[in-house]
Amino acid sequence: MRVLVVEDDPAMAAMLTRGLRREGYAVDTVGTGVDAVWTIVETPYDVVVLDAMIPAPDGFEVCRQVRAKDRWMPVLMLTARGDTADKVRGLDAGADDYLTKPFALDELLARVRALLRREPLERPTQVRVGDLVLDPASRTVFRGTTPIALSAKEFALLHELMRRAGETLSRTYLIEHVWDFAYDGGSNVVDVYVRYLRDKVDRPFGRDTIRTMRGAGYRLDPQA
């Protein structure tokens, strides 16, 4: 089994390497986000131990980038704080597990063993409408080969429109599925976010895929 340790603290990297090698793993180490992305893309590791706070790009961004490049080996992220927000951020970026520093080496080794026992991950299904591609796992959107940066709510709205491309979705439906049942704002919030989406996924590319169905709602036209 081959493990990559991504850690910029030499003492921590050495301790992890010694512990993993004692368990019989082949271990490589890198200390920066740039080296981590290149190494993970080029090498078929069985598991990656990834420190969140490494020289740019940080561990969260490394995880997002390698998931976007179809690398689905288990990732154990190490965080310096026990903040729930950091843990959520790591899991949302594509990490499989997290461990807060300081930690016992035995616990890290147990978590690595648990990750290796899992079935290999398959790439989550992308949603495609024409040349518009949305990946729910990496939370990326591309128009052709051009990446499109969206806010969390814009991403959720586009996902719903693409998932049901060709169907007219009412403002009420979109509020219930993209916002929530408890949302008590006006339905014009949908109009506002549709405008944001058009400004990002349609107009820069000379497209008109998000259509207004007067009096009924919105539809993403798969033929546009």
N, C-alpha and C positions, 0 to 999 in steps of 0.2 A: 504494500500500500504506500502511495506517495502523497506526502503532505507538504503544502506550502505555508510557511509562516511569514506573515507580513507584519513587521514590527520594527520601528525605528529606534527603540531603546536597545542598545547592544546587550545590556545585562539581561533584560527580559527575553530577548531573542535567543540568547545563549541558553538560558534556563529552559525555555520551551523546546529548543532543539535537543538538548540533552535528554529531557524527559520523554519526548516522542521517540527518539532513537532507542532508548532503553526498552520501549515497548515494541520495537522491531520495525518502526516506520522509516522509510526513506524520506529525509527532510531537506527541503530547500528553503532559503530565507532571502527576502528582499526587504528594503527599508523605506521605499517611497511608493506613492500611488502610481506614478508613471511606470515604474518597474513592475509593480504588481499587475497592472492591466496587461502589459506586454507578455509577462511570464504566464499568466493564467490563460490567455488566448492561445499561446504557442504550445503549452504543455498540458497533457491530460491528467491533472491531479485528481486524487480520490476525495480529498477534503482540503479546504483552505481555512486557516486560522488567521483572521483579519482584524488588526487593531483599527479602531475607528479614527483615532487621532494621529494620522501619519502625514508626512509632507504631501502637499497637494498633488493630485486630488485626494481628498480624505477617504476613509474607508467606506463611507456611505456612497460616495460617488463612484469609487472603484466597483462596488457591488452592482450599482445600477449599470455601469458601462459593460461589465462582463456578462451580465444577464442579457443586455441588449445584443451582445455578440454571440448568443446561443451557448453560453457556458453554464452548465446546470449542476456542477458538482456542489456538494453541501458546503455551506459557509458558516463558520462559527465566528461571530463578531465579538471582539473584546471592547468594552466601554469603560472609561475611567470613572464614570458617574453612574449612580443607580437611578437616574432620572427616568421616569416612565416615558417621557417624550423622546429621549435618546433611544430607548429600546424599541419604541414604536417606529421611529425613523429608520432604525436598522432593519427591522422586519419588513417594512414597506419598501425598502431599497432592494430587498431580495435575499436577505440573510435568513438562514434556517434556524439559528439559535443564537443566543447572546450570553455573555458571561461578564459580570461586573468586576473590575479590579478593586481591591486585591482579591485574589482567588487562590484556592488550594490547587496545586498541580494535579492531584488525584481527581478532583472534580473536572478539570479540563480534559483529562484523559478519558474519563467516563463519558463526557459529552461527545468527544470525538468518536468513541466506540459506538455510541448510540446513533450518531449521524451515519456512520458507515453501515449500520445494520438496516437502514432504510432502503426501500426500493429506489432504484435510480429515478431521478426526476425526468419527466418528459416536458418538453417545451409547452407552456400553456397556449391555447388556441388564440391566434391573432384574429382580429376582426378586420376584414378587408372590404372596402367598397371602391371599386375602380382602383386608382392609384393611391387612395387614402388608406393607410394602415395604422391600426391602433393595437398596441400590445398591453393587455391588462396587467401582466406580471411586472414588466419593466417600466410601465406607465409612460411609454413613449408613443409619439404620434409622428408619422412621416407622410408627406405628400410626395410620392416618388421617392427620391433619395434625400429630400430636404426635411430635416427635423423641425418640428413645430412645438414651441414651448407653450404649455397651457397651465392655467391654475387648476387646483384640485376640482373645483366646481365645473369649470369649462370641460375638463377631461371627462367627468361623470356625465355631463349633458351630451357630449359628442359620442361617448360610448353607448348611451341609450339610443340616440338617433341612428347610429351605425348598426347597432344590434338589431334594430327593427327597420332597416332601410326599406324604402318603398311604402311604408305605412305612415298614415297621418296620425300624429300623436298630439292630443289636446294639451293645452296648458295645464289643466288639472292633472292629467296623467303624468306629465313631466315633473310637476311640483311634488307629486306623491312618490315618484321613483328616483328623482335626483336630489330633491331636498328631503322632506319627510312629511308624514301625516300631520305632525304638530306644527308645521310651518304656518305662521299666521300673517305673513306679509301678502302683498298684492300679487296677482298673477303677472303683472308687468315685469317682475323679476326675470321671467322666462324670456321676454322680449329683449331685455337688456343683455342677457347672456348669449342669446342667439346672435345678437349684433356683434358681441365680442368674438364669437366663434367665426362668423363670416369674415371679420377683419383679419383673422389669422389663418383659416384653412381654405377660404375661397378667394377673396379679392386679390391677395398677392400673387395668386396663380391664374388669375383670369377665369375663375370657375364660378358657377352658381348652383351648387349642389344642395344647399339648405334652403328649401322653398317654404314660403308662407302660404298656407292654405287658408284663404280668407274666411274668417268666422269659425274655423275648425282647429287650427293649430299649425304644426310644422311637420315637414317631411324631408328626409334626406333622399334625394333622387339618385338611385344607383346608375342611371343612364346619363346623367349630366356630365 
